[in-house]
Amino acid sequence: MKLEVACEAKFAGHMTFAPRYLWPKKAYDGCSEPELFKTREGREKLVEELAVGIRMVDSIRYWGQAFRIFTEEPAPKRKDRLIRPTAIGETIFSDDGWDPFCEHPDTLWLLHWWLLAPKSIAPSWWLAFNKFAGIKFTANELEQFIADQVTNFGSRARSSVKKDVDCLIQMYAFGHSVRATFDDQLNHPFRDLNLLRPSDREPGVFRFLIGPKVTLTPEVAAFACLDFLARTEKRASTVPMSRLASVPGSPGKVFNLTETALTDLLETATSRSSEFTLTSAAGIPQIALNGDAAAIATNLIRARYKDLIGDGHC
């Protein structure tokens, strides 16, 4: 998958703030009144209601859209844009949603997946996880790689890449700064995914963690695989595991998994669903679907949250 297909040309919309605990819920609540994020009066109201600064309101708006909690659409006969909650926002982050306060790791993994799924508005994130070949790197090395990749998006994109890289590291790398306060360390939920770590021995060096993830459940991994197929292979009934593990944009790349780790997760997930199986053709492992990928994904993740929060809440 090419960058131009996977992503929109949006950079530094986060205002240098990585997403924090409660921000997905605040993003959903903020879009309940369409004018709040768009007018000065509305943004000032959100400052008071959400107890954040004005730049954080803009950041919450960016992350709300980036995580697919709401969408912005052209307004009929008007020059501005309409902000509407998505099915994701309504299902998970409404007051009676599945997990409005991100209490379950599954929700964080899903948000990470939706952040990078096409059409992503986080191209620097997409490139870092899907195209960057390095395991160990400095911020400058990652910045240079991304800047080289986004030249078609214009000079403004290049000048904003440093802000994106700094935000990405802040978002995922626990303990990346010796000056960070304890509260700061605890206020970044995506660090718990264990995708990125600073080097213990080399200051300024970071490392992507490739392999099994303790908190990534089989259902979420399978959901991401099925969602990926629904977006890219709508008519396919069988797909090689190597594609799900190594193609740019695939769950294996987004979750930093080896093919073996992803296969192990899917083997467990297939034991809990009759709608897809793992097979082998000429010694090549593949996933086989017994229906529409999007529908299977929906059934699977709904069943998972029923187990987590009870049937009455799903």
C-alpha positions, 0 to 999 in steps of 0.5 A: 500500500502506498503512502498516498493511498493510505494517508491524507496529507495532514501533519502536526494537527496534534499541536504537539500533544500526545493523546492522554487518558480520557481524551477519546471520551472528551473528543466524543463528548465535544462533538455532541454539539457540532459547533463546539469545535469550530467556533471561538465561543464553542472552543472556549466552552470546551476549555471550561467543560473539558478542563484543558487549554485552548491548544489542547482542545484543538489537539483533542479534535485532531485525535478524535478524528484520527481515531475515527471517533468522529468525522468531519464532512462538508456542510451542504450549502455552507463553507464550513464542515460538519462534525458527526460521531461515527459508529466507533464513537457511538459504540465505544465512547458514548455514556453507555458505550462499551468502554468510554474511559478506555479501561480495557487494553483492547480499546487502546489496541483498537484505537492504535489500529484505527489511527493507522488504518486507511485513510489515516490522517497520521502519515508520520505514524503510518510511515514509522510503523509500516515503512521505516526499516530500522529497529534501533533509531534516533529521533533525527534518523526517523525524522529524516526518513519520514521527511524524505518520504513526504516530499510529494505532500509539500514543504509544509509537511517536511517542516512539521515532521519533527513535531510529529516524530517528537509527539510519536515518541512521547506517545509510545515510549515510556520513560523517554525523558529523564525530566518527565514527571511521574504523572506525565509517565502515567498520563500516556496510555499508549505507552502500555502497548509496549511498542517502543522503548528507549535504549537502556544503554544508548541515550537518545536511541529508541527501539521498536519492540517486535514480537508477541504483545502481552496485552494484545488479545487474539480477538483484537488481532483477528479483528484487525486482520479482518478489518484490513482484508475488508479494506484491501481484499474485499473479494478474497476468501483466502489470504496468505498469513505473510500478507497479514504480517508484512505488507505495509498497513497490515496488522503485523506491521502496525502491531510490531508482530512477527508472522509467528506471533500473529499466527499464534494469536489467530489460531486462538481466535479461530477456536472462538469463531466458526466464521474463519479458519487457518489453513495451509496451501502448499505449506503456506499458512493462510486465513480462510473466511466463511463470509464477509470480512467486515461482518465477521470482524464486527461479530468477533469484536462484539463477542469480545466486549460482551465477555468484558462488560456483559451481554446487557451492555453490548 
